Amino acid sequence: EELLRYSELVIIVLYRKKEDGLAQILTQQGVHYIPYPQNIPELVSYVYRLCGVRTEAQESANSKGNLELAVTHLLHSFGIPTNLRGFHYLRCAIITAFQQEHHSGCMMNLIYPTVAEMLHSTPSRVERSIRHAIMQAWENADQRTGWTFGFTDGHRMTNSEFISFAVDWLRTEQTARRYG
């Protein structure tokens, strides 16, 4: 009790067999009474969580989740319905292109096979579904905010143009958040 009163130490007691009376006393004193972990990384992860430190794996998962959320928001702003298979293919294609250091205009040769493999399909189905999703959104363009970015000159974007636009937009947003 005295040690905890004058210190900012975090005390963790590991147990193999739980003693309810001891657990109650320790918990009242602010001591973390936890079962002995199966492996050391599990204990390290617990200590990191307890101290509020994020591991690289957590940061990576968090950034992937944020990226997926940003792409989903962008696709919704263009009015691409989530019930279309092309929505999911398009989201996966944009994330894949974003994660590559430099993506080229060779969508059919690079992106479509990767997406097809990840989502258990064929590259031609991926391409056609994405084209259909963009066409659906284009038909309802006047009702959606995404098309008001001012980048269209009256023609429907191709799959490559749309994916490239989305990747560029995401990179710009990421840079803006980092610097400003």
Steps between C-alpha positions, in 0.01 A plus 500: 500500500779742595693418184197569281419822684834668424582346168368485148598137470267255338509169681399184321458171683491187289318192627473139392208424733264783585447581867178704527581656837846606389361624168249722681763651732746563216236649272390739776862618527523561124717196428436319172435135584515305176541136399848385406525552123547214255795678338721804555366709204154476657637646825691771312183590309307525829764727653499721188119529515516575872753779445314640199780420255395385155701232324591511130246225428225704668602815309503306174156351568369843602636670188358223278162543669518878449597449135209265442266745671628789287459301178151388601404861575637613163308230311180590687549866409501394135179306550638154438258259668649252745280220374694487173787255479693776322492712817705244689732436205549874455575556867754218496654632174538851640659375822734272303602783267545735797731257678726463196778756489432599141202369315507515126218515250522123446196420714415181313851363541556593865194593703223280360685167547593599856142594587367188327731280704413675827125480440493160326394614155647550154668816368236543228215480755677754719546740207141465382353536851704813566393646165136424585530666843653816352230505229225471766652791691540706182132456412405653837782757496281808537369373833836425664764729646802301380456604139515870590877490550518663157729251332262358242469656158173339403618143450475205734836412651662173408589251771865606488411869521268444795747285694784744426284792611404322823862409581615855432218641712589266789868592482411869496271455801771308685755773430255770610437318831873455558601860430206703562 
